[in-house]
Amino acid sequence: MQQTECRGGKIYEINDVQDIDECKAACFHKNCQAVNLYQVGEFQFKCEILAYVRGYFPAQGAACYISYI
C-alpha cells in the first residue's frame, strides 16, 4: 500500500536498500508479517521488518507490504 505505513512490532531495520525485493527477502528470513519501505532521499531507501501489524496510517514517502507466506 503506497503512501501507507504499517505500525506494529519492528524486529529489524535495514538502511541503504536498493529495492523492495531486498526488504521482502529479509522479511522471509525473519518470518515477518509486513515490511515498511521508506524513501529517505532521492535514490535512498530503508526498510523496517515487522513481526506483527497493529494498524495502517497515511505516510508520505512510505509503502507497506504485507507478507502472505
N, C-alpha and C positions, 0 to 999 in steps of 0.2 A: 504494500500500500504506500504509494508515494505521498510525500508531504504528511506522513503519519509516523509517529514514534510509538513503539510498544514500550510499556513500562512494566517492570516486574523484577525478577531476581537475576541481576547481572552476575555471571560467573567468570567472564573473561572479556578482555578488550584487546583489540589489535589495531595498532596505528600504521599508517602508510600502506594501506592495502591498494591493490591495483584495480580490483573489480569485485562485484558481489559474489562471484564464484569462489574467491578466496575465503570469504566470510562463510559461505554455505559449507565449504569443506571443513572449516573449523567447527562449525555447528554440528556437523555429522559426527566428528571425532569427540566432541564434548557432550553428545546426546542432548542437545538443546531443544527448546520449543520454538524459539524465534531469534531473529537477527535484526539489529538496527544498523543501517548503513548511514553514515553522516558525511556530508561534504564539508570539509574544513578549509578548503582552498579551491582554487580554480580546477586543479587536477589532483587534489589531495583528499583522501577518504580515510575514515576509520570505521571500525565496526564493533558492536557490543554483542556478545553472545548471552542470551537469556535462558535460564533454566525453566522459567515459567512466565506467563504474561498475566498481569492484573487488569490492564486496560489499554486503550488506544487513544492517543491525543494528537491534535494537529501540530505539526512542527515544520518550519521552513528548513530546507536542506537535509531532510531526513527521509528514510524509507524503511518500512518494517516488512520483513519477510517471515512468514510462518513456516515452520518445518512440518512436513506431513510424513515423516519417516517413522 
